[in-house]
Amino acid sequence: MRFKLERRETVSGLGLVAAPVIAVLATLLIGTAMFLVLGLDPLAAFRIYFIDPLTDPYTLQELVVKACPLLLIGLGLVFCYRANRWNIGAEGQYVAGAVLGSIVAIATNGGEGGWWILPAMLAMGAIGGALWGLVPAFLRVRFGASEILTSLMLVYVAQLGLDYLVRGPWRDPAGFNFPKSVSFDPAATVPLLMEDGRMHAGILIAIVVVIVAAFVLGRTLVGFSIELGGSAPRAAAFAGFDERRVTYGVFAVSGALAGLAGIIEVAGPIGNLQPSISPGYGFTAIIAAVLGRLNPFGVVLSSLVLALTYIGGEAAQISLKMPFDVTRVFQGTMLIAILAADVLVRYRVRRVEAPARDAAKVTAHA
Amino acid sequence: MHDLTILSAVLASVVAAATPLLIAALGELVAERAGTLNLGVEGMMIIGAAVGYATAYGSGSLVLGALAGILAGTALSLVFAGLAVWLAANQVASGLATTILGLGLAGLIGAPFVGTKLTAVPQLNIPGLTDLPVIGEVLFGQDAFAYLSILLLILVWIGLGRTRLGLVVRAVGESHSAAHALGHPVRRIRTLAVMFGGACAGLAGAQLSLAYTPFWASDMTAGRGWIALALVVFSAWRPLWLLAGAYLFGAVSILQLHVQGFGLGIPSQLLSALPYLATISALVVISALKKGHGAPASLGVPFVPDR
């Protein structure tokens, strides 16, 4: 007895929704098994990791704070992945945006302030991320270099650049030699939404971006050209869509959104520039985009789910002394589970009684 | 005479820096020639480093450590093979998942060993030969990993280019439908090629934690798995060119260390970025020259037998 995959004629709508749910449940099961292997009480660990953060108002806010960068970056990646362009360097674009946006904050530090400072920072952040994202796009269009590898290499370059700045020219003179920039002025800080907690206005920006992205992708010719360029490049070429423009466009958008996430993070929850400003948001957002079915509203849900792995990981670090890597294991497992569950969407799994080759002759189809 | 000693030491360290790149890239080259693009190299490498180190530390045997590293890399490669080969999932996403999982698992496995040290894998010394000026240490004073990497290179070069098995592997990578029609088990061959890649990546990781820097640090692979992937493109999928590529990158990474040592006022971060910038430049140059030629035709395309 063997199994074979049979391509579905149409992708089932139920399957599209069921696959991520199955994937999350499978991840929870595998996670519980992992707690057992680590010698922990699986139920207690499970509660600390996944339930407790959802029952406390403070951690619920934190959940949204952590989901914000994932959502912004993930939305940008949806543009890339729909167009079948593999930008995996969003982490670098995030850093580039944070750095360029911080120029404004650092230049105006200790000054008069002004309403224009924060908008200027956000704009510069988006530009910084877009420019960093356009490098792999240019190298692909002009030279045919794989955007996968160049975008990833640029992550290391951006991180080293940030490291240089906060240890060198941008180090806070009054910072006791710690590698960090000056703390941003109130005028250069993303305002909080509530008195207590860390929910900030960046979340509102993310919500606006969700709606705009859903509109552009679903209702406009631009969205259609992105989709078509990804799924049927030849048809897109015949239809007169310029493949190069799509490449530049999706990299600029995803870079800009990653850069925006970066500057919001340093001007919000972090409050200054440091050598490390991200626990891997740029990479986790890749999972958010895939788990969210490359759909802007789906990415909202998946960002919240993935934010939970961060919050749970922090809680488990404190109360269970578990290394933070557990979070990475969960995130990796989740991506594996969703990729596996996708098979159910795209294929029918058939049981084959005879050896595959003979059975195939009988059921041969056009 | 003193200068010659320094030169000899520098050349020897270039070999040590190039060895993990060469080993991991050779494995990935075989996987790609069979048509599978496995972006999980970084993850398979780091799990090899972690498991290799933990085993060597626990057992006191470096050989066992290296073997455990190979096994760990192979085991993780099965995750990729299961997704990308058997479930026909997107190869880029499958490889990324493999890398993320590998980094996480390696962090978990390595956590108890942070701050510990091992005695590094000994260098081979042949009295007389190793003492030769300049080339002595380079050729006859390396550790077992360096010799193993050259052995692997010859094995892959002859195996892919001159044997029937190699022909089948390449056929599967060029046109999986044609290979399938000829009766070759496409998915089984791809799985074996991916496993070979995993074994090599695991061995390369073990070289890092057992010989190159004999301690455990999370993220100690520092993107070497990605550089190995780039080297395969750079080599245009030809094993002998990997040797040149790996040694070039070994030289760049050693050079930047020495320049940092001189303290010329160049920011150390810029020098640390050199290997990554060099990788991008190499990719650009080779892509501009080859315009996509040399890549296996079925690379990255999932295979689902439908007849």
Interface residues (C-beta under 8 A of the other chain):
Chain A: K4 L5 E6 R7 L38 W86 I88 L139 F143 G144 A145 S146 I148 L149 T150 L152 M153 L154 Y156 V157 L160 G161 D163 Y164 R167 G168 F283 I286 I287 V290 P323 F324 D325 V326 T327 R328 V329 F330 Q331 G332 T333 L335 I336 L339 A340 D342 V343 R346 Y347 A356 A360 K361 A364
Chain B: L39 G43 V79 G82 L83 L87 A88 A89 N90 V92 A93 S94 L96 A97 T98 T99 I100 L101 G102 L103 G104 L105 A106 G107 L108 A111 S218 A222 G223 W226 L229 A230 V233 P267 Q269 L270 S272 A273 Y276 L277 T279 I280 L283 V284 S287 A288 K291 G292 V304 P305 D306 R307
